[in-house]
Amino acid sequence: MEKIKFKHLDLPIIRSCNLACVGCMTHSDHKNIKGLVQIEESREWLQFWSKRLEPEHITLFGGEPLLHPHFTEWCLAIREIWGPEVTISLNTNGYYLDKLIADIEKLFCEDIGLSIVVSVQTGHDPYLGKVYENINLLKDAIAQYRNGTWDLWLDEYEVNYKRWYGLDTNRGRSRAGFTVCDQYKLHWCMHYTGRGETMRPLYDYNDQYYETNHELCHTKNFVTLYRGEMFKCPPIGVLKHSLETFNLVDNPSWAPYLQNYNTVTPASTDQEIVAWFEQQQNPEKVCNMCGFTGPSGGSISGESRSHVLKNYWNYTL
């Protein structure tokens, strides 16, 4: 089988998160959502997919990935298994960025070259101040370790509140990069309604909104690999786990979403995998769970998305 080439592969490694973000695309806003994907239990299916897929970027995702006690080991395993060409990225809310400084020689050497994407999730302290302090601390530590300097190579702040930084070293531009987005200033599409036990899809499975939802979807290019199975996007990738957490698997609103959506696994044939990747680029009825369009659609404003730290929760993983 010739390897399938595509841009983005998202790899959720943890469901727990320290924030309670309204409208979280991976349903990690609730304190009951938890669970780790252990690296040693994952090597077999990682090896399987590495022989069949050739993504340009692999992003370690969550939940909050830096809550994973073996985050560094995940990065090293991805490089070992997928080889030198793929870009390894971290998508984080930034609250625990300072943890990376202890492993700076492992994560930011040229062989690994971890790239950081910080989605700043609220404009309020203590979170906001800590995140920007962590960003500056980590950028300074990386620059000192690599004997380099950061430059702002793309400023999209006026368009989408995002800035892109590159690291110049005496060996040229490093593959390590830094992207910072003030996500809390952006409107956010609803991927479901309700929360926890009241979580429901925006539309019935057989409604007509899936095609226009897919057309406007901002997650459709991020194929998701969760516990060995392939999914077309992050919200669908963790859906079953979320519904199991809240005993919603047999709920009449959700049951068709689980019963009718097909994934591929290491038990799938090469022909099935090729066919799935061709299909997943297209609208599917599972896209009715989101609210990009239609009478139940609409976005959550930055103010309405005001996030809070789960200070009341002992972060059981």
C-alpha positions as CSV (number, residue, x, y, z in Angstrom):
1,M,0.0,0.0,0.0
2,E,1.3,3.4,-0.9
3,K,1.3,5.8,2.1
4,I,-1.6,8.2,2.2
5,K,-0.4,11.8,2.3
6,F,-2.3,14.6,4.1
7,K,-1.5,17.6,6.2
8,H,-2.8,17.2,9.8
9,L,-3.1,14.3,12.1
10,D,-4.4,15.1,15.6
11,L,-3.5,12.6,18.4
12,P,-5.4,13.1,21.6
13,I,-3.3,11.7,24.4
14,I,-5.3,12.8,27.4
15,R,-8.9,13.8,28.1
16,S,-8.4,15.7,31.4
17,C,-8.1,19.5,31.3
18,N,-7.6,22.2,33.8
19,L,-10.1,24.6,32.1
20,A,-13.8,24.5,31.8
21,C,-14.2,26.1,28.4
22,V,-17.8,26.6,27.2
23,G,-18.2,24.8,23.8
24,C,-15.0,22.8,24.0
25,M,-14.6,20.8,20.8
26,T,-13.3,17.7,22.7
27,H,-15.9,17.9,25.4
28,S,-13.2,18.4,28.0
29,D,-14.9,21.2,29.9
30,H,-16.5,18.8,32.4
31,K,-14.7,17.6,35.5
32,N,-15.8,14.0,34.8
33,I,-14.0,13.8,31.5
34,K,-10.6,12.1,32.2
35,G,-8.4,9.4,31.0
36,L,-4.8,8.9,29.6
37,V,-3.6,7.2,26.4
38,Q,-0.5,5.3,27.6
39,I,2.4,5.3,25.2
40,E,3.5,1.7,25.8
41,E,0.0,0.5,25.1
42,S,-0.1,2.5,21.9
43,R,3.1,1.5,20.1
44,E,1.6,-1.3,18.2
45,W,-1.1,0.8,16.6
46,L,1.2,3.7,16.1
47,Q,3.6,1.4,14.2
48,F,0.6,0.1,12.1
49,W,-0.5,3.6,11.0
50,S,3.0,4.9,10.5
51,K,3.4,2.3,7.7
52,R,0.2,3.5,6.0
53,L,0.0,7.3,6.6
54,E,2.3,10.2,5.8
55,P,1.0,13.3,7.5
56,E,3.0,16.5,7.3
57,H,2.1,17.4,10.9
58,I,1.3,15.3,14.0
59,T,-0.3,17.4,16.8
60,L,-0.4,16.0,20.4
61,F,-3.8,17.1,21.6
62,G,-6.2,16.8,24.6
63,G,-7.7,17.8,26.9
64,E,-4.6,19.5,28.0
65,P,-1.6,17.5,26.7
66,L,0.8,18.9,29.3
67,L,-1.1,17.2,32.1
68,H,0.0,13.9,30.7
69,P,2.8,12.6,33.0
70,H,4.7,11.1,30.0
71,F,4.3,13.9,27.5
72,T,8.0,13.9,26.6
73,E,8.0,10.2,26.0
74,W,5.1,10.7,23.6
75,C,7.2,13.2,21.6
76,L,10.2,10.9,21.4
77,A,8.0,7.9,20.4
78,I,6.4,9.9,17.6
79,R,9.8,10.9,16.2
80,E,11.1,7.3,16.5
81,I,8.1,5.7,14.9
82,W,7.1,8.3,12.2
83,G,10.6,9.3,11.2
84,P,12.5,12.6,10.7
85,E,10.2,14.3,8.2
86,V,7.0,14.8,10.2
87,T,6.6,18.0,12.2
88,I,5.6,17.3,15.8
89,S,3.4,19.9,17.5
90,L,1.8,20.5,20.8
91,N,-1.6,22.2,21.1
92,T,-1.9,23.6,24.6
93,N,-3.7,26.2,26.6
94,G,-0.3,27.3,28.0
95,Y,-1.0,27.0,31.7
96,Y,1.7,24.3,32.1
97,L,4.2,25.4,29.5
98,D,6.9,25.9,32.1
99,K,7.0,22.1,32.6
100,L,8.8,21.8,29.2
101,I,11.9,23.7,30.4
102,A,13.1,20.6,32.4
103,D,13.2,18.5,29.2
104,I,14.4,21.3,26.9
105,E,17.3,19.3,25.5
106,K,15.1,16.4,24.6
107,L,12.2,18.3,23.1
108,F,13.9,21.2,21.3
109,C,17.0,19.6,19.9
110,E,17.0,19.6,16.1
111,D,16.0,15.9,15.9
112,I,12.7,16.5,17.7
113,G,12.1,20.2,17.1
114,L,8.8,20.4,19.0
115,S,6.6,23.2,17.7
116,I,4.2,24.9,20.1
117,V,0.7,26.1,19.4
118,V,-0.7,28.1,22.4
119,S,-4.5,28.7,22.3
120,V,-4.9,31.4,25.0
121,Q,-8.4,30.6,26.3
122,T,-9.4,33.4,28.6
123,G,-8.5,37.1,29.1
124,H,-8.6,36.9,32.9
125,D,-6.0,36.4,35.6
126,P,-4.6,34.4,37.1
127,Y,-4.7,32.3,33.9
128,L,-3.8,35.0,31.4
129,G,-0.8,36.4,33.2
130,K,0.6,32.9,34.0
131,V,0.3,31.8,30.3
132,Y,2.1,34.8,28.9
133,E,4.8,34.5,31.6
134,N,5.2,30.9,30.6
135,I,5.4,31.7,26.9
136,N,8.2,34.2,27.6
137,L,10.1,31.9,29.9
138,L,10.0,29.0,27.5
139,K,10.9,31.1,24.4
140,D,13.9,32.5,26.3
141,A,15.0,29.1,27.4
142,I,14.7,27.6,23.9
143,A,16.6,30.5,22.4
144,Q,19.4,30.2,24.9
145,Y,19.6,26.4,24.5
146,R,19.7,26.6,20.7
147,N,21.8,29.8,20.6
148,G,19.2,31.5,18.5
149,T,16.7,34.3,18.3
150,W,12.9,34.4,17.7
151,D,11.4,36.5,14.9
152,L,7.8,37.3,14.2
153,W,7.5,35.9,10.7
154,L,3.8,36.2,10.3
155,D,1.5,38.6,12.2
156,E,-2.2,37.8,11.7
157,Y,-3.4,39.4,14.9
158,E,-5.7,41.9,13.1
159,V,-7.3,39.0,11.2
160,N,-7.5,36.1,13.7
161,Y,-5.6,37.2,16.8
162,K,-2.7,34.9,15.9
163,R,1.1,35.5,15.7
164,W,3.7,33.0,14.3
165,Y,7.3,33.0,15.5
166,G,10.3,31.2,14.1
167,L,13.6,30.4,15.7
168,D,16.8,31.4,13.8
169,T,20.0,29.6,14.8
170,N,23.5,29.5,13.5
171,R,22.4,26.4,11.5
172,G,19.5,28.3,9.9
173,R,15.8,28.2,10.7
174,S,14.9,25.6,13.3
175,R,11.9,23.3,12.8
176,A,10.8,24.4,16.3
177,G,8.2,27.1,16.0
178,F,5.8,29.1,18.3
179,T,2.3,30.1,17.5
180,V,0.2,32.2,19.9
181,C,-3.5,32.8,19.4
182,D,-5.7,34.8,21.7
183,Q,-8.5,32.3,21.1
184,Y,-10.8,33.9,23.7
185,K,-11.3,36.9,21.4
186,L,-12.7,34.7,18.6
187,H,-16.2,33.5,18.0
188,W,-16.5,29.8,18.4
189,C,-18.9,27.4,16.7
190,M,-21.0,25.1,18.8
191,H,-20.2,21.4,18.3
192,Y,-23.0,20.3,20.6
193,T,-25.6,21.8,22.9
194,G,-25.8,21.3,26.7
195,R,-23.0,20.0,29.0
196,G,-22.3,16.7,30.7
197,E,-25.4,14.6,31.0
198,T,-27.4,17.2,29.0
199,M,-25.0,17.2,26.0
200,R,-26.9,16.7,22.8
201,P,-26.2,17.0,19.0
202,L,-27.4,20.2,17.4
203,Y,-29.5,18.3,14.9
204,D,-30.9,14.9,14.3
205,Y,-28.6,12.5,12.5
206,N,-30.7,12.5,9.3
207,D,-31.2,16.3,9.1
208,Q,-30.1,18.2,6.1
209,Y,-27.5,20.5,7.6
210,Y,-24.4,18.2,7.4
211,E,-23.3,19.4,4.0
212,T,-23.2,23.1,4.9
213,N,-21.8,22.3,8.3
214,H,-18.9,20.5,6.7
215,E,-18.4,23.3,4.2
216,L,-17.8,25.8,7.0
217,C,-16.1,23.5,9.5
218,H,-12.8,24.6,10.9
219,T,-11.8,21.1,12.2
220,K,-12.4,19.1,9.0
221,N,-8.7,19.1,8.0
222,F,-7.6,17.6,11.3
223,V,-7.9,13.8,10.9
224,T,-7.9,12.3,14.4
225,L,-6.3,9.2,15.7
226,Y,-7.7,8.2,19.1
227,R,-6.8,4.9,20.8
228,G,-5.9,3.3,17.4
229,E,-9.0,4.3,15.5
230,M,-9.3,7.0,12.8
231,F,-11.9,9.7,12.9
232,K,-12.6,12.6,10.5
233,C,-12.2,15.3,13.2
234,P,-11.5,15.9,16.9
235,P,-15.2,16.3,18.0
236,I,-16.1,13.0,16.5
237,G,-12.9,11.3,17.6
238,V,-13.6,11.6,21.3
239,L,-17.4,11.4,21.0
240,K,-17.9,7.8,22.1
241,H,-15.6,8.2,25.1
242,S,-17.6,11.4,26.2
243,L,-21.0,9.7,25.8
244,E,-19.8,6.7,27.8
245,T,-18.7,9.0,30.6
246,F,-22.2,10.4,30.9
247,N,-24.1,7.2,30.1
248,L,-25.4,8.7,26.8
249,V,-24.4,5.9,24.4
250,D,-28.0,4.7,24.1
251,N,-29.6,8.1,24.2
252,P,-32.0,8.3,21.2
253,S,-30.4,11.6,20.1
254,W,-26.8,10.2,20.1
255,A,-27.3,6.5,19.2
256,P,-27.5,7.0,15.4
257,Y,-24.2,9.0,15.5
258,L,-22.4,6.0,17.1
259,Q,-24.2,3.2,15.2
260,N,-23.9,4.7,11.7
261,Y,-20.4,6.3,11.7
262,N,-17.6,4.0,10.4
263,T,-14.0,4.3,11.5
264,V,-11.0,2.3,10.4
265,T,-8.7,0.4,12.8
266,P,-5.6,-1.7,12.7
267,A,-8.0,-4.6,11.9
268,S,-9.0,-2.8,8.7
269,T,-7.7,-3.9,5.3
270,D,-5.6,-1.5,3.2
271,Q,-8.5,-1.2,0.7
272,E,-10.8,-0.2,3.5
273,I,-8.3,2.4,4.8
274,V,-7.9,3.9,1.3
275,A,-11.7,4.1,0.8
276,W,-12.2,5.6,4.3
277,F,-9.6,8.4,3.7
278,E,-11.4,9.3,0.4
279,Q,-14.8,9.4,2.1
280,Q,-13.7,11.3,5.2
281,Q,-12.9,14.4,3.1
282,N,-16.6,14.7,2.2
283,P,-19.7,15.7,4.2
284,E,-21.1,12.9,6.3
285,K,-24.3,12.9,8.4
286,V,-22.3,12.8,11.6
287,C,-21.5,16.4,10.7
288,N,-25.1,17.2,11.9
289,M,-23.8,17.2,15.5
290,C,-22.3,20.6,15.0
291,G,-24.0,24.0,14.5
292,F,-22.2,25.9,11.8
293,T,-25.4,26.5,9.9
294,G,-29.2,26.0,10.2
295,P,-31.8,27.2,12.8
296,S,-29.8,25.7,15.7
297,G,-26.5,27.1,14.5
298,G,-24.5,30.1,15.4
299,S,-21.3,30.9,17.3
300,I,-20.4,31.6,20.9
301,S,-18.9,35.0,21.3
302,G,-15.6,35.6,23.1
303,E,-17.5,37.0,26.1
304,S,-19.9,34.1,26.3
305,R,-16.9,31.6,26.1
306,S,-15.4,33.1,29.3
307,H,-13.5,30.2,30.7
308,V,-12.6,29.3,34.2
309,L,-9.9,27.3,35.9
310,K,-11.2,24.1,37.5
311,N,-9.8,25.2,40.9
312,Y,-12.3,23.0,42.6
313,W,-11.1,19.8,41.0
314,N,-8.2,17.6,42.0
315,Y,-6.9,16.8,38.5
316,T,-7.4,13.0,38.5
317,L,-6.1,11.8,35.2
